[in-house]
Structures are given as C-alpha cells and as structure tokens.
Amino acid sequence: MGKLVEEFNDYRTKMNDRIMETSNTNIKRFFALDTTTYAEGALNVKTKEMLGLVASMVLRCDDCIKYHLEKCFHEGVSQEEINEVFMIANLVGGSIVIPHYRRAVEYWDELSL
C-alpha cells in the first residue's frame, strides 16, 4: 500500500485512540454503532461498504471516502465494481463530486501498491 494509505491509517488510529481516551459514553456508543452497522447482516459487508462509499462521496467527506475505499478493497471489490460505484456517486451527487472522485481514484490506486 502506498504512502497516502499509510499516512491516513496512522493519523486515523492516532486520533481515534485520543478521542476514546477522553470521550464520553455517547461518543463511544456512536463509534460502536458505526462498527456494528457495517457488520454482516441482511446485506453482506461488501455491499454495505459500497453503499457507505457512495454516501461518503455524495456527502463529500474525503476521510470517509478513504475509509470505505480501503474497506471495499479488502472486501474484494473489483476495478469494474468500483468504477460503477464511482459512477453512481457522481450521478447522484452531481459535478461537485468530481474533485472527490479524482482523489478517490488516486487513493484506490495507492491501495494496489
């Protein structure tokens, strides 16, 4: 994996640890809810991560996009599947999503290094 991926994961881990050491019960519950929502259920994890990626792109959250891209990568999402996810996000979100699409493609490429 490339430098972008390593830097993102290091920072995310560091700050999540920092938040958890000082946060209240509600934030801890929210983090747990996020984790359990993406667990296997009626929808498989791969599908949930692709849905999370589309939502993140439409909402234009670069950190969320990176997180879900990596999860998609580890769930075996193919290049063809990720391209379709990107197209859905651009269609739903409009042209404002294009800068995030560019960064998403760059990050996806980094995951393959």
Accessible surface in RSA format (square Angstrom, percent):
REM  Atomic radii and reference values for relative SASA: ProtOr
REM  Chains: A
REM  Algorithm: Lee & Richards
REM  Probe-radius: 1.40
REM  Slices: 20
REM RES _ NUM      All-atoms   Total-Side   Main-Chain    Non-polar    All polar
REM                ABS   REL    ABS   REL    ABS   REL    ABS   REL    ABS   REL
RES MET A   1    97.73  50.6  48.89  32.4  48.84 116.3  40.53  34.5  57.19  75.8
RES GLY A   2     6.68   8.2   0.00   N/A   6.68   8.2   6.68  18.3   0.00   0.0
RES LYS A   3   152.20  74.3 142.08  87.2  10.12  24.1  88.36  79.5  63.84  68.0
RES LEU A   4    57.85  32.2  55.93  40.0   1.91   4.8  55.93  39.3   1.91   5.2
RES VAL A   5     1.76   1.2   1.76   1.6   0.00   0.0   1.76   1.5   0.00   0.0
RES GLU A   6   108.60  62.3 102.88  77.8   5.72  13.6  31.11  60.2  77.48  63.3
RES GLU A   7    88.18  50.6  81.39  61.6   6.79  16.2  43.10  83.4  45.07  36.8
RES PHE A   8    18.51   9.3  11.56   7.2   6.95  18.1  17.88  10.8   0.63   1.8
RES ASN A   9    47.80  33.0  46.38  44.8   1.43   3.4  22.55  54.3  25.26  24.4
RES ASP A  10    86.68  60.7  79.13  78.8   7.54  17.8  29.93  70.4  56.74  56.6
RES TYR A  11   128.62  60.1 124.75  71.0   3.87  10.1  91.24  68.6  37.39  46.1
RES ARG A  12    84.24  35.4  80.26  40.9   3.98   9.5  18.02  24.6  66.21  40.1
RES THR A  13    78.99  56.2  75.43  76.5   3.56   8.5  53.70  72.1  25.29  38.2
RES LYS A  14   137.16  66.9 127.50  78.2   9.66  23.0  82.04  73.8  55.12  58.7
RES MET A  15    61.01  31.6  61.01  40.4   0.00   0.0  52.77  44.9   8.25  10.9
RES ASN A  16    37.71  26.0  37.62  36.4   0.09   0.2  11.57  27.8  26.14  25.3
RES ASP A  17    88.73  62.2  82.99  82.6   5.74  13.6  27.45  64.6  61.28  61.1
RES ARG A  18   118.84  49.9 116.67  59.5   2.17   5.2  38.57  52.7  80.27  48.6
RES ILE A  19    64.71  36.8  62.60  46.6   2.11   5.1  64.69  46.6   0.01   0.0
RES MET A  20    57.25  29.6  53.17  35.2   4.08   9.7  39.11  33.2  18.14  24.0
RES GLU A  21   125.35  72.0  84.73  64.1  40.62  96.7  39.52  76.4  85.83  70.1
RES THR A  22    91.49  65.1  55.73  56.5  35.76  85.2  47.77  64.2  43.72  66.1
RES SER A  23    26.69  22.6   4.60   6.1  22.09  50.9  13.13  28.0  13.56  19.0
RES ASN A  24    97.01  66.9  84.06  81.2  12.96  31.2  42.12 101.4  54.89  53.1
RES THR A  25    78.18  55.6  73.38  74.4   4.79  11.4  37.47  50.3  40.71  61.5
RES ASN A  26   102.63  70.8  96.08  92.8   6.56  15.8  26.95  64.9  75.69  73.2
RES ILE A  27    67.57  38.5  66.72  49.7   0.85   2.1  67.24  48.4   0.33   0.9
RES LYS A  28    94.33  46.0  88.68  54.4   5.65  13.4  42.35  38.1  51.98  55.4
RES ARG A  29   156.18  65.6 149.75  76.3   6.43  15.3  58.61  80.1  97.57  59.1
RES PHE A  30   127.29  63.7 123.43  76.4   3.86  10.1 126.74  76.8   0.55   1.6
RES PHE A  31    63.81  31.9  59.47  36.8   4.34  11.3  62.03  37.6   1.78   5.1
RES ALA A  32    53.69  49.4  46.15  71.2   7.54  17.2  53.18  74.9   0.51   1.3
RES LEU A  33   108.34  60.3 104.75  74.9   3.59   9.0 107.76  75.7   0.58   1.6
RES ASP A  34    61.36  43.0  55.26  55.0   6.10  14.4  15.99  37.6  45.37  45.3
RES THR A  35    97.94  69.7  86.80  88.0  11.13  26.5  68.08  91.4  29.86  45.1
RES THR A  36    88.75  63.1  76.92  78.0  11.83  28.2  68.02  91.4  20.73  31.3
RES THR A  37    72.40  51.5  61.56  62.4  10.84  25.8  61.09  82.1  11.31  17.1
RES TYR A  38    50.45  23.6  47.21  26.9   3.24   8.4  23.38  17.6  27.07  33.4
RES ALA A  39    48.73  44.8  40.78  62.9   7.95  18.1  48.55  68.4   0.18   0.5
RES GLU A  40   120.51  69.2  95.25  72.1  25.25  60.1  57.53 111.3  62.98  51.4
RES GLY A  41    45.47  56.1   0.00   N/A  45.47  56.1  29.15  80.0  16.33  36.6
RES ALA A  42   119.09 109.5  66.08 102.0  53.02 120.6  79.36 111.8  39.73 105.2
RES LEU A  43    84.96  47.3  82.75  59.2   2.20   5.5  84.37  59.3   0.58   1.6
RES ASN A  44    72.37  49.9  67.17  64.9   5.20  12.5  19.05  45.8  53.32  51.5
RES VAL A  45    32.63  21.5  32.13  29.1   0.50   1.2  32.13  27.9   0.50   1.4
RES LYS A  46    54.79  26.7  54.12  33.2   0.67   1.6  25.10  22.6  29.69  31.6
RES THR A  47    43.22  30.7  43.22  43.8   0.00   0.0  25.94  34.8  17.28  26.1
RES LYS A  48    37.10  18.1  35.49  21.8   1.62   3.9  20.37  18.3  16.73  17.8
RES GLU A  49     3.77   2.2   3.77   2.9   0.00   0.0   0.05   0.1   3.73   3.0
RES MET A  50    38.51  19.9  38.16  25.3   0.35   0.8  33.64  28.6   4.87   6.4
RES LEU A  51   100.04  55.7  95.48  68.3   4.56  11.5  96.05  67.5   3.99  10.7
RES GLY A  52     5.64   7.0   0.00   N/A   5.64   7.0   4.48  12.3   1.16   2.6
RES LEU A  53     0.00   0.0   0.00   0.0   0.00   0.0   0.00   0.0   0.00   0.0
RES VAL A  54    25.25  16.6  25.25  22.9   0.00   0.0  25.25  21.9   0.00   0.0
RES ALA A  55    49.33  45.4  42.98  66.3   6.35  14.4  49.21  69.3   0.12   0.3
RES SER A  56     8.88   7.5   6.29   8.4   2.59   6.0   2.52   5.4   6.36   8.9
RES MET A  57     0.00   0.0   0.00   0.0   0.00   0.0   0.00   0.0   0.00   0.0
RES VAL A  58    38.38  25.3  34.34  31.1   4.04   9.7  34.34  29.8   4.04  10.9
RES LEU A  59   138.08  76.9 115.80  82.8  22.28  56.0 118.06  82.9  20.02  53.9
RES ARG A  60   110.91  46.6  92.58  47.2  18.34  43.7   5.89   8.0 105.03  63.7
RES CYS A  61    42.89  32.4  36.84  41.1   6.06  14.2  20.09  50.9  22.80  24.6
RES ASP A  62    43.15  30.2  37.61  37.4   5.54  13.1  17.73  41.7  25.43  25.4
RES ASP A  63    80.72  56.5  78.41  78.0   2.31   5.5  22.41  52.8  58.31  58.2
RES CYS A  64    50.41  38.1  46.15  51.5   4.26  10.0   6.72  17.0  43.69  47.1
RES ILE A  65     3.60   2.0   3.60   2.7   0.00   0.0   3.60   2.6   0.00   0.0
RES LYS A  66    49.97  24.4  49.97  30.7   0.00   0.0  12.91  11.6  37.06  39.5
RES TYR A  67    49.58  23.1  48.08  27.4   1.49   3.9  26.20  19.7  23.38  28.8
RES HIS A  68    13.62   7.4  13.62   9.5   0.00   0.0   0.83   0.9  12.79  14.9
RES LEU A  69     0.06   0.0   0.06   0.0   0.00   0.0   0.06   0.0   0.00   0.0
RES GLU A  70    25.88  14.9  25.88  19.6   0.00   0.0   9.26  17.9  16.62  13.6
RES LYS A  71    81.74  39.9  81.74  50.2   0.00   0.0  26.32  23.7  55.43  59.0
RES CYS A  72     0.00   0.0   0.00   0.0   0.00   0.0   0.00   0.0   0.00   0.0
RES PHE A  73    63.52  31.8  53.60  33.2   9.92  25.8  53.60  32.5   9.92  28.4
RES HIS A  74   109.44  59.8  76.36  53.1  33.09  84.6  56.77  58.5  52.67  61.3
RES GLU A  75    73.28  42.1  55.07  41.7  18.21  43.3   5.52  10.7  67.75  55.3
RES GLY A  76    51.33  63.3   0.00   N/A  51.33  63.3  34.42  94.5  16.91  37.9
RES VAL A  77     8.51   5.6   0.00   0.0   8.51  20.5   0.00   0.0   8.51  23.1
RES SER A  78    43.40  36.7  34.51  46.1   8.89  20.5  39.31  83.7   4.09   5.7
RES GLN A  79    88.90  49.7  82.60  60.4   6.30  15.0  47.52 101.2  41.38  31.4
RES GLU A  80   122.12  70.1 118.30  89.5   3.82   9.1  65.18 126.1  56.94  46.5
RES GLU A  81    59.58  34.2  55.71  42.1   3.87   9.2  30.65  59.3  28.93  23.6
RES ILE A  82     0.00   0.0   0.00   0.0   0.00   0.0   0.00   0.0   0.00   0.0
RES ASN A  83    62.34  43.0  62.11  60.0   0.23   0.6  19.63  47.2  42.71  41.3
RES GLU A  84   118.10  67.8 117.11  88.6   0.99   2.4  34.55  66.8  83.55  68.2
RES VAL A  85     9.36   6.2   9.33   8.4   0.04   0.1   9.33   8.1   0.04   0.1
RES PHE A  86     1.52   0.8   1.52   0.9   0.00   0.0   1.52   0.9   0.00   0.0
RES MET A  87    95.42  49.4  90.98  60.2   4.45  10.6  55.09  46.8  40.34  53.4
RES ILE A  88    90.66  51.6  89.22  66.5   1.43   3.5  90.66  65.3   0.00   0.0
RES ALA A  89     0.00   0.0   0.00   0.0   0.00   0.0   0.00   0.0   0.00   0.0
RES ASN A  90    26.10  18.0  20.62  19.9   5.48  13.2  20.85  50.2   5.25   5.1
RES LEU A  91   151.74  84.5 127.73  91.4  24.01  60.4 134.19  94.2  17.56  47.3
RES VAL A  92    98.48  64.8  67.28  60.9  31.20  75.2  73.57  63.9  24.91  67.6
RES GLY A  93    18.54  22.9   0.00   N/A  18.54  22.9   4.51  12.4  14.04  31.4
RES GLY A  94    31.24  38.5   0.00   N/A  31.24  38.5  30.79  84.5   0.45   1.0
RES SER A  95    90.09  76.1  72.36  96.6  17.72  40.8  39.63  84.4  50.45  70.7
RES ILE A  96   100.27  57.1  92.55  68.9   7.72  18.6  98.38  70.8   1.89   5.1
RES VAL A  97     0.03   0.0   0.03   0.0   0.00   0.0   0.03   0.0   0.00   0.0
RES ILE A  98    68.62  39.1  68.62  51.1   0.00   0.0  68.62  49.4   0.00   0.0
RES PRO A  99    51.34  37.4  50.32  45.9   1.01   3.7  51.01  42.1   0.33   2.1
RES HIS A 100    23.68  12.9  23.23  16.1   0.45   1.2  11.85  12.2  11.83  13.8
RES TYR A 101    57.05  26.6  57.05  32.5   0.00   0.0  31.47  23.6  25.58  31.5
RES ARG A 102   156.30  65.6 145.24  74.0  11.06  26.3  65.29  89.2  91.01  55.2
RES ARG A 103   101.00  42.4  97.47  49.7   3.53   8.4  52.17  71.3  48.83  29.6
RES ALA A 104     1.16   1.1   0.00   0.0   1.16   2.6   0.97   1.4   0.18   0.5
RES VAL A 105    58.16  38.3  57.86  52.4   0.30   0.7  58.16  50.5   0.00   0.0
RES GLU A 106    93.64  53.8  88.20  66.7   5.44  12.9  33.39  64.6  60.25  49.2
RES TYR A 107     1.63   0.8   1.63   0.9   0.00   0.0   1.63   1.2   0.00   0.0
RES TRP A 108    12.26   4.9  12.26   5.9   0.00   0.0   8.66   4.6   3.60   5.8
RES ASP A 109    80.96  56.7  75.48  75.1   5.48  12.9  27.95  65.8  53.01  52.9
RES GLU A 110    35.64  20.5  35.11  26.6   0.52   1.2   3.62   7.0  32.02  26.1
RES LEU A 111     2.84   1.6   0.00   0.0   2.84   7.1   0.00   0.0   2.84   7.6
RES SER A 112    75.24  63.6  43.94  58.6  31.30  72.1  33.86  72.1  41.39  58.0
RES LEU A 113   135.31  75.4  92.20  66.0  43.11 108.4 119.83  84.2  15.48  41.7
END  Absolute sums over single chains surface
CHAIN  1 A     7174.8       6226.5        948.3       4229.7       2945.1
END  Absolute sums over all chains
TOTAL          7174.8       6226.5        948.3       4229.7       2945.1
